[in-house]
């Protein structure tokens, strides 16, 4: 599972750098913006889940009164489920295919 997470994160970082390279080269393709939309949404979703988990961690670690004892476990499970969801990789691949970037631009 750790390996799958590492591959997913690598793919996201790679795709984001491809988009930035495409913009730098002024690639004229409206679908490249669709790729950026997918990446932006995934970044927002990941950030939200990660923040929820981190907030729960620090509330528990600092023993803040009134914290939910199960919040950290739920946050970790939600983040893990998000990272291991294979549909994210498929969605990025579909957006890449629609982007009409050349093979070299994808690298």
C-alpha positions, 0 to 999 in steps of 0.5 A: 500500500505504501508503494501505491501511495508513493506511485500516486504521489509521484504521478501527481507531481509529474503531471503537475510539472508537465502542465507547467512545462506545457504552459511555459511552452504556450501549448495551445490546447483548451483541454490542458486546462481540464488537466489543471482543473483535475489536479487543482481539485485533487490538491484541494481534496488532499489538503482538506483531508490532510488538514483534518487529520493533522488537526485531530493529531494535534488536538489529541497530542496536546490533550485539548479538552473536548477533542473527539477521541476517534477523530484522528483514526477517522482522519487517517482512514479517510486520507489513506482511502483517498490516496489508495483510490485507483480512480484518481489515477484513471482520472489523471490518465484520462485528463492527460489523454485529452490534453493532447500533450506529446509524449515528451511533454508528458515526461 
